[in-house]
Amino acid sequence: MPELPEVQTVVNEIKKQKLVGEKIKDVEILVPSLVAPLDTAAFAKALKGRKITDLSRRAKYIVAT
């Protein structure tokens, strides 16, 4: 499990790579329990084509909004 500073470093590096403003082309859910109780196929479909407006972290999770 990564430590908080490591997670923040990853967020900062992703922001440097200009991911913010890009569209989501494809979604692969590797851990379905993180999406539960939602239907994983419907969740993936809802994300495709959406634009990433910001990146942050919530505890040890990276959050793209």
Secondary structure, DSSP 4 states (H G I P E B T S, - for coil): ---HHHHHHHHHHHHHTT-TTPBP-----S-GGGTTTS-HHHHHHHHTTPBP--EEEETTEEEE-
